[in-house]
Amino acid sequence: MNQYISRKVFAGLVKGVAISAALMLFATLLVACSGNGNSSAPDSIADLSSSSSDDAFSQKGDSSSSVDKGSSSSEQGNSSVSDKDSSSSAVESSSSFKLEPVCEDGETTIDEAFGMYIYETCRDGFWEADSSKSKSVVDSLAAIEKNKEHPNMDSLFAGYDGEYFEFEDPRDGHKYKYIEFHGYTDDIGSHATFYVMAENLNYGKMVPSGTTKFDDKVTEKLCYVDDEWFCDNHFGGLYSWAEAMNLPKVCDSVEVGSNDACKVFADSARSEEKARTIIWQGICPDGWHIMNQREWTYTRGDLRSKILWEKYAGNNETGLSIIPTGDWVDGGGFSGVRELFVQWMPNESDDKNAKRIFISSISNTFDYKGSSGGKNIFQPVRCVMDANNTLTED
């Protein structure tokens, strides 16, 4: 970046010198043509030239001329020619000045300035800026590259003493481990039992991160660093809230009760308490629903897997095998992998936000009541079986 700026500044200085020289020459020519200063009006350009140039640019016939009065006419002529040659030579020198190349064509470099990374390419011997990116975004991408290597997932389900069952999604043949979960909380003051998947849902067609056009007829997901291996190996898909609820994309940006396309959800979650216990299938298979707030309330305990967590890894005693899969945010990219577990719940907060579970390895917190996040953030979901659920509404 410093080279790029220096080139700009230096070129500007050279251009200024050339313009000044041209103005002085032009003033001299005007004076020469006017002859002995007979003009009735003062020549501002000539005056400027006379006051700012040396004797080589003084007016012909003036008493301050560098040519001696006793010199011959031929000597005066030679002196005049010599002065003209000197002036033209100076202008030619200024106009033909060339900067020395500072790089080889095709080379690339990255410079830092004002919290930005400047990407430059060498063209015609000089650096030219092509694009720039925020340092915070680039550093985040660098962290992603560090974690892009496929992790060993063999120990994902280790530590659980109970039984893992298996369910095959008839829509695509994908198989999921699930458990019978036994929980207790002061929410009701009683024991609760339900069957829940021990891994994130992975259903739908992968689309590139940053996609702006979506097909409401197709379930679309993101995969970590746009690599489907992560979706297929327990990370699961990342979905916007509307996508996870199997609603049109417009429901990510409007209040569900205000739009006919989203109103079917609003009618089911017609109150805060109803939303807390709603049985909403969303993109889960038939017979399963998106895990709701009440069900998450019963899952307090040792939820974390033994693997992937940067800090506060668990022993997976509950069998839920929760891993920090992070999320994707428009403008921020993928983030939170190895540090953050977030999951959508079927609870709308307002027109642009919805409730989500939040488990952090940084603060070792578990917000089972749900915090709000932008509906257009892409996050995973878990599914709970409709049947044999003691928490299901009567």
Secondary structure as the mmCIF struct_conf table of DSSP 4:
data_model
#
loop_
_struct_conf.conf_type_id
_struct_conf.id
_struct_conf.beg_label_comp_id
_struct_conf.beg_label_asym_id
_struct_conf.beg_label_seq_id
_struct_conf.end_label_comp_id
_struct_conf.end_label_asym_id
_struct_conf.end_label_seq_id
HELX_RH_AL_P HELX_RH_AL_P1 ASN A 2 SER A 34
TURN_TY1_P TURN_TY1_P1 ASN A 36 GLY A 37
BEND BEND1 SER A 40 ALA A 41
HELX_RH_AL_P HELX_RH_AL_P2 SER A 44 SER A 52
BEND BEND2 SER A 53 SER A 53
HELX_RH_3T_P HELX_RH_3T_P1 ASP A 55 PHE A 57
BEND BEND3 SER A 58 SER A 58
HELX_LH_PP_P HELX_LH_PP_P1 GLN A 59 GLN A 59
TURN_TY1_P TURN_TY1_P2 LYS A 60 GLY A 61
TURN_TY1_P TURN_TY1_P3 SER A 63 SER A 64
BEND BEND4 SER A 66 VAL A 67
TURN_TY1_P TURN_TY1_P4 LYS A 69 GLY A 70
BEND BEND5 SER A 71 SER A 71
HELX_RH_AL_P HELX_RH_AL_P3 SER A 73 SER A 95
TURN_TY1_P TURN_TY1_P5 SER A 96 SER A 96
HELX_LH_PP_P HELX_LH_PP_P2 LEU A 99 PRO A 101
BEND BEND6 CYS A 103 CYS A 103
TURN_TY1_P TURN_TY1_P6 ASP A 105 GLY A 106
STRN STRN1 THR A 108 ALA A 113
TURN_TY1_P TURN_TY1_P7 PHE A 114 GLY A 115
STRN STRN2 MET A 116 ARG A 123
TURN_TY1_P TURN_TY1_P8 ASP A 124 GLY A 125
STRN STRN3 PHE A 126 SER A 134
HELX_RH_AL_P HELX_RH_AL_P4 LYS A 135 LYS A 146
TURN_TY1_P TURN_TY1_P9 ASN A 147 ASN A 147
BEND BEND7 GLU A 149 GLU A 149
HELX_LH_PP_P HELX_LH_PP_P3 HIS A 150 ASN A 152
TURN_TY1_P TURN_TY1_P10 ASP A 154 GLY A 159
BEND BEND8 GLY A 162 GLY A 162
HELX_LH_PP_P HELX_LH_PP_P4 GLU A 163 TYR A 164
STRN STRN4 PHE A 165 GLU A 168
TURN_TY1_P TURN_TY1_P11 PRO A 170 ASP A 172
STRN STRN5 LYS A 175 THR A 185
TURN_TY1_P TURN_TY1_P12 ASP A 186 GLY A 189
STRN STRN6 SER A 190 MET A 197
BEND BEND9 ALA A 198 GLU A 199
BEND BEND10 GLY A 204 GLY A 204
STRN STRN7 LYS A 205 MET A 206
TURN_TY1_P TURN_TY1_P13 SER A 209 GLY A 210
TURN_TY1_P TURN_TY1_P14 ASP A 216 LYS A 217
BEND BEND11 VAL A 218 VAL A 218
STRN STRN8 GLU A 220 LYS A 221
STRN STRN9 LEU A 222 LEU A 222
HELX_RH_3T_P HELX_RH_3T_P2 TYR A 224 ASP A 226
HELX_RH_AL_P HELX_RH_AL_P5 GLU A 228 PHE A 230
HELX_RH_PI_P HELX_RH_PI_P1 CYS A 231 PHE A 235
STRN STRN10 LEU A 238 TYR A 239
HELX_RH_AL_P HELX_RH_AL_P6 TRP A 241 ALA A 244
TURN_TY1_P TURN_TY1_P15 MET A 245 ASN A 246
HELX_RH_3T_P HELX_RH_3T_P3 LYS A 249 ASP A 252
TURN_TY1_P TURN_TY1_P16 SER A 253 SER A 253
BEND BEND12 VAL A 254 VAL A 254
HELX_RH_3T_P HELX_RH_3T_P4 VAL A 256 SER A 258
TURN_TY1_P TURN_TY1_P17 ASP A 260 CYS A 262
HELX_RH_AL_P HELX_RH_AL_P7 LYS A 263 SER A 268
BEND BEND13 ALA A 269 ALA A 269
BEND BEND14 SER A 271 SER A 271
HELX_RH_AL_P HELX_RH_AL_P8 GLU A 272 THR A 277
TURN_TY1_P TURN_TY1_P18 GLY A 282 ILE A 283
BEND BEND15 CYS A 284 CYS A 284
HELX_LH_PP_P HELX_LH_PP_P5 PRO A 285 PRO A 285
TURN_TY1_P TURN_TY1_P19 ASP A 286 GLY A 287
STRN STRN11 TRP A 288 ILE A 290
HELX_RH_AL_P HELX_RH_AL_P9 GLN A 293 THR A 297
TURN_TY1_P TURN_TY1_P20 TYR A 298 THR A 299
BEND BEND16 GLY A 301 ASP A 302
STRN STRN12 ARG A 304 ARG A 304
BEND BEND17 LYS A 306 LEU A 308
BEND BEND18 GLU A 310 LYS A 311
TURN_TY1_P TURN_TY1_P21 GLU A 317 THR A 318
BEND BEND19 GLY A 319 GLY A 319
STRN STRN13 ILE A 322 ILE A 322
STRN STRN14 THR A 325 VAL A 329
TURN_TY1_P TURN_TY1_P22 ASP A 330 GLY A 332
STRN STRN15 GLY A 333 VAL A 337
TURN_TY1_P TURN_TY1_P23 ARG A 338 GLU A 339
STRN STRN16 LEU A 340 GLU A 348
BEND BEND20 ASP A 350 LYS A 352
STRN STRN17 ASN A 353 SER A 360
TURN_TY1_P TURN_TY1_P24 SER A 361 ASN A 364
STRN STRN18 THR A 365 GLY A 374
TURN_TY1_P TURN_TY1_P25 LYS A 375 ASN A 376
BEND BEND21 ILE A 377 ILE A 377
STRN STRN19 PHE A 378 GLN A 379
STRN STRN20 CYS A 383 MET A 385
BEND BEND22 ASP A 386 ASN A 388
TURN_TY1_P TURN_TY1_P26 THR A 390 LEU A 391
BEND BEND23 THR A 392 THR A 392
#
